[in-house]
């Protein structure tokens, strides 16, 4: 949870090894080096026996190749997008999206506080019998009149870390409704997930 001037942000934990960071940094460096080195083809002297048209075609082809490879390596070095949720207490809306490489937030779905009818905590099987290692996912429950429960994922991670966030969201949504609490649900069995335009349709307790 990251406090902000408008509320707070929730980001899924991302595990990155030191070796992965070094590899991505090397990919960015090599990508920039390849793109810059493509300029050298245009200062190279033409061979006496080579036609100018052939040399021009070679220069264009190699330049495109080096810039293309350099761009791909640089994008690889940028790292994956981070799934994130913004809880905007000023605008009274929850936004689910991702934090991209330039630290900008791209919104996939926006849900007003008034459309939320509950929270669902879907818990997986415990690992090694320890509750602290059990993974869970927190969802917003929406009222769309469908038979299946339509929900939007908020956050995934260890169950014990998600419960305080669940309590904070319940408190914020309750305050937005003038003290009227919303229900909270839990599922401790496998949850069937189907993707749709309005979020995720779940079949769970």
C-alpha positions as CSV (number, residue, x, y, z in Angstrom):
1,X,0.0,0.0,0.0
2,X,1.4,3.4,-1.1
3,X,-0.2,6.5,0.4
4,X,-0.9,9.4,-2.1
5,X,-2.4,12.8,-2.0
6,X,-5.7,11.4,-3.4
7,X,-5.8,8.1,-1.5
8,X,-3.5,5.1,-1.9
9,X,-2.2,2.7,-4.4
10,X,-2.1,-1.1,-4.2
11,X,0.5,-3.0,-6.2
12,X,0.9,-6.8,-6.7
13,X,4.4,-7.9,-5.4
14,X,6.9,-8.5,-8.1
15,X,9.8,-10.8,-7.5
16,X,12.9,-9.8,-9.4
17,X,16.2,-11.5,-8.9
18,X,19.5,-9.7,-9.0
19,X,20.6,-11.7,-12.0
20,X,17.4,-10.6,-13.8
21,X,18.1,-6.9,-13.0
22,X,21.6,-7.2,-14.4
23,X,20.4,-9.0,-17.5
24,X,17.8,-6.2,-18.1
25,X,20.3,-3.5,-17.6
26,X,22.7,-5.2,-20.1
27,X,19.8,-5.5,-22.6
28,X,19.1,-1.7,-22.3
29,X,22.8,-0.9,-22.8
30,X,23.2,-3.3,-25.8
31,X,20.0,-1.9,-27.4
32,X,21.2,1.7,-27.2
33,X,24.7,0.7,-28.4
34,X,23.2,-1.1,-31.5
35,X,21.0,1.8,-32.3
36,X,23.9,4.3,-32.1
37,X,26.3,2.1,-34.0
38,X,23.9,2.1,-37.0
39,X,25.1,5.6,-37.7
40,X,28.5,4.3,-38.6
41,X,27.2,2.7,-41.8
42,X,26.6,6.2,-43.2
43,X,30.1,7.4,-42.7
44,X,31.8,4.4,-44.1
45,X,33.7,4.9,-47.3
46,X,32.3,3.3,-50.5
47,X,34.4,0.6,-52.1
48,X,35.7,1.4,-55.6
49,X,34.1,-1.7,-57.2
50,X,30.8,-1.3,-55.4
51,X,27.9,0.5,-57.0
52,X,26.4,3.4,-55.1
53,X,22.9,2.0,-55.3
54,X,24.0,-1.4,-53.8
55,X,25.9,0.4,-51.0
56,X,22.8,2.6,-50.3
57,X,20.6,-0.5,-50.1
58,X,23.1,-2.2,-47.7
59,X,23.2,0.9,-45.5
60,X,19.5,1.1,-45.3
61,X,19.1,-2.6,-44.6
62,X,21.7,-2.7,-41.9
63,X,20.5,0.5,-40.3
64,X,16.9,-0.9,-40.0
65,X,18.3,-4.2,-38.7
66,X,20.4,-2.6,-36.0
67,X,17.7,-0.1,-34.9
68,X,15.1,-2.9,-34.8
69,X,17.3,-5.2,-32.7
70,X,18.3,-2.4,-30.5
71,X,14.7,-1.4,-29.9
72,X,13.7,-4.9,-29.0
73,X,16.6,-5.3,-26.6
74,X,15.8,-1.9,-24.9
75,X,12.1,-2.9,-24.5
76,X,13.2,-6.2,-23.0
77,X,15.4,-4.3,-20.5
78,X,12.5,-2.1,-19.4
79,X,11.0,-4.9,-17.4
80,X,7.4,-6.2,-17.0
81,X,4.4,-4.0,-16.2
82,X,3.2,-4.0,-12.6
83,X,-0.5,-4.8,-11.9
84,X,-1.8,-2.0,-9.6
85,X,-5.0,-0.6,-8.2
86,X,-5.7,3.0,-7.3
87,X,-8.1,3.8,-4.5
88,X,-9.1,7.4,-5.2
89,X,-10.8,8.8,-2.1
90,X,-11.3,12.2,-3.7
91,X,-13.0,11.0,-6.8
92,X,-14.6,8.1,-5.0
93,X,-13.5,5.5,-7.6
94,X,-11.2,2.5,-7.8
95,X,-9.1,2.1,-10.9
96,X,-7.5,-1.2,-11.9
97,X,-4.6,-1.1,-14.3
98,X,-0.8,-1.3,-14.6
99,X,2.3,0.7,-13.9
100,X,4.3,0.8,-17.2
101,X,8.0,1.3,-17.7
102,X,7.9,5.1,-17.5
103,X,6.1,4.9,-14.1
104,X,2.8,6.0,-15.7
105,X,-0.5,4.4,-14.8
106,X,-2.7,2.9,-17.5
107,X,-6.3,2.2,-16.5
108,X,-8.0,-1.0,-17.6
109,X,-11.3,-0.5,-15.6
110,X,-12.7,2.1,-13.3
111,X,-15.3,1.3,-10.7
112,X,-17.2,4.0,-8.7
113,X,-17.5,3.3,-4.9
114,X,-21.3,3.3,-5.3
115,X,-21.2,0.3,-7.7
116,X,-19.4,-1.9,-5.2
117,X,-21.7,-4.3,-3.4
118,X,-19.1,-6.3,-1.5
119,X,-15.6,-7.7,-1.3
120,X,-14.5,-11.2,-2.0
121,X,-11.3,-12.8,-0.6
122,X,-10.5,-16.0,-2.6
123,X,-7.9,-18.1,-0.7
124,X,-5.9,-20.9,-2.3
125,X,-4.5,-24.0,-0.6
126,X,-2.0,-23.4,2.1
127,X,1.6,-24.2,1.4
128,X,3.2,-26.4,3.9
129,X,0.3,-26.0,6.3
130,X,1.2,-22.4,7.2
131,X,-1.5,-19.8,6.8
132,X,1.2,-17.1,6.3
133,X,2.2,-18.7,3.0
134,X,-1.3,-19.2,1.6
135,X,-1.9,-17.1,-1.4
136,X,-5.1,-15.2,-1.9
137,X,-6.8,-12.7,-4.3
138,X,-9.0,-9.8,-3.3
139,X,-11.9,-8.9,-5.6
140,X,-14.5,-6.1,-5.8
141,X,-18.0,-7.6,-6.0
142,X,-20.3,-5.8,-8.5
143,X,-24.1,-5.9,-8.8
144,X,-24.8,-6.6,-12.5
145,X,-27.9,-8.8,-12.1
146,X,-26.1,-11.8,-13.7
147,X,-26.2,-15.3,-12.2
148,X,-22.5,-15.4,-11.8
149,X,-20.7,-13.1,-9.4
150,X,-19.0,-10.4,-11.5
151,X,-15.9,-9.1,-9.8
152,X,-12.8,-7.0,-10.5
153,X,-9.5,-8.1,-9.1
154,X,-7.9,-5.7,-6.7
155,X,-4.7,-7.4,-5.4
156,X,-3.0,-10.8,-5.1
157,X,-0.5,-11.9,-2.5
158,X,-0.2,-13.7,0.9
159,X,-3.5,-14.0,2.7
160,X,-2.2,-12.4,5.9
161,X,-1.1,-9.3,4.0
162,X,-4.4,-8.9,2.2
163,X,-6.6,-9.0,5.3
164,X,-5.5,-5.6,6.6
165,X,-6.0,-4.1,3.1
166,X,-9.5,-5.8,3.0
167,X,-10.3,-4.1,6.3
168,X,-9.1,-0.7,5.1
169,X,-11.2,-1.0,1.9
170,X,-14.3,-2.0,3.9
171,X,-13.8,1.0,6.2
172,X,-13.4,3.4,3.3
173,X,-16.4,2.1,1.5
174,X,-18.4,2.2,4.7
175,X,-17.5,5.9,5.2
176,X,-18.5,6.7,1.7
177,X,-21.9,5.3,2.4
178,X,-22.5,7.3,5.5
179,X,-21.7,4.5,7.9
180,X,-23.6,1.7,6.0
181,X,-21.3,-1.4,5.8
182,X,-21.0,-3.6,2.8
183,X,-20.8,-7.4,3.0
184,X,-17.5,-9.2,2.8
185,X,-17.2,-12.8,1.4
186,X,-14.6,-15.5,1.5
187,X,-13.9,-18.5,-0.7
188,X,-11.6,-21.3,0.4
189,X,-12.1,-23.6,-2.5
190,X,-11.1,-23.4,-6.2
191,X,-12.6,-20.5,-8.0
192,X,-13.6,-20.6,-11.7
193,X,-12.7,-17.5,-13.6
194,X,-14.0,-16.3,-16.9
195,X,-12.8,-13.1,-18.5
196,X,-15.3,-10.6,-19.9
197,X,-15.6,-7.0,-21.0
198,X,-16.7,-5.8,-17.5
199,X,-14.0,-7.6,-15.5
200,X,-14.0,-11.2,-14.3
201,X,-17.0,-13.5,-13.7
202,X,-16.5,-15.8,-10.8
203,X,-18.2,-18.8,-9.5
204,X,-17.4,-19.0,-5.8
205,X,-18.9,-19.0,-2.3
